[in-house]
């Protein structure tokens, strides 16, 4: 069987360095090429993350563009992408588990006041702090896809009251209160102290984490931002923290990455920063996704896990 040629396209990530070993496992069916490929007309697939702006125009016979993650916003926005070119995301159960662990770490940290204990240790203070029961810390989740469902279920299993919001109606899992649409968003926010953002980035969700949204949360609220950096209006977060309406925030994604050294988030005592590492798709999951796309292209099918460009996910 001829191998299907796939080109690696990224301006920010060494795709061969990160995924080379896993891609080697499918090398009998997918031929991995570096950009720019010497014979671009042969290339049928691309594996990409923030591709070069002019790259897609070089490959006239592309049949699918595969992401290295669950997010595909940077691929959908790539200049020169044919509107009918399928864009494929990674679906990895391990990624959902990793994200859930990351979110639980921050929710429990807020509940149990871990930051205050860190300050006590710094000041050599032996001081016990009041620990609230999980049932007194309601959590709201923006986004109820595969990852959102895993996060919601794990939080509910620990006793946190959980509400989840999505754009359209969905059947909720046991123990989860589900909301949808504009009215549902307002209801979910008003009942939440901790807010976890897991939304995809679309025209509708860009800038959604703003002053109006923060004002709807319960006083003393806490933001866990693991969606996309462009969801957050940074000045509005700083203002909400300064007013005391928000008690803190855990930020893993940023509009500009790496976060500039002079950014005020670095020195803010109520903000916890991690470098976009809440969860990542495993190399083998990326390779499996690419192989499934290759087999679909070979058979004339739409690849599994192709996103809806109109929705952005």
Buried (B, 14 or more C-beta within 10 A) or exposed (E): EEEBBBBBBBEEBEBBEBBBEBBEBBEEBBBBBEBBBEEBEBBBBBBBBBBBEEBBEBBEEBBBBBBBBBBBBBBBEBEBBEEEBBBBBBBBEEBBBBBBBBBBBBBBBBBBBBBEBEEBEEEEEEEEEEEEEBEEBBBBBBBBBBBBBBBBBBBBEBBBBBBBBBBEEBEBBEBBBBBBEEEBBBBBBEBBBBBBBBBBBBEEBBEBBBBEBBBBBBEEBBBBBBBBBBBBBBEBBBBBBEEEBBBBBBBBBBEEEEBEEEBEBEEBEBBBBBEBEBBBBBBBBBBBBBBBBBBBBBEEEEBBBBBEBEEBB
